[in-house]
Each structure stands twice: as structure tokens, then as C-alpha cells.
Amino acid sequence: MLVQASGLFLNKSELVELTGVSIGRRGLSREELQCAWLRSVGIAFWVNARGAPVVTRSAIEGRKAEAASIKPVWVPRVISS
């Protein structure tokens, strides 16, 4: 059965499935082991305030992340001339 993924970030169960790490061991937490595995395979992620890895779906699916549209900054003519 194919389940449609939703949301910008992977959830906890998806991270467990991706990394293969569901519990901590050898004095390290599950989150620390997941971060170590993600680093070892080169998957981009952030660590949130709780120490858990945050992975975007685009990092896994191979899509380019949509660039945030940057508005040009207004500069007075006196400075720009």
C-alpha cells in the first residue's frame, strides 16, 4: 500500500524507517544516533531545540528546495548614484 507523504518535514516514524535507528544505545540517544547516520550518508538536516534531526522531504526525494523569493531592498537614489 502506497501512502502519500504530507508535510514539509519527515515525521518521527519516517526518520526511524530512513535511519534504521529506533532506540538509543551505547550511552547515546536515538536522536544522536540518527544525526550521526544522516551525517555519514550526507543527507542534509537541522537539529531542533530538542536535539532531534529535522529532514526536509526535498532532501530525500532529490528535488531542489524552492528558493525563497527575495525582494530587492529599496535604496535611496542619493546612495545608489
HUQUI-V753168 format. One record per pair of residues at least 24 apart in sequence whose ideal C-beta (glycine too) atoms are under 6 Angstrom apart, sorted by the first residue. I is the first residue (numbers start at 1). J is the second residue. D is the distance in whole Angstrom. If there is no record, write none. Layout:
i = {I;I}
j = {J;J}
d = {D;D}
This chain:
i = {9;9;10}
j = {54;56;55}
d = {6;6;5}
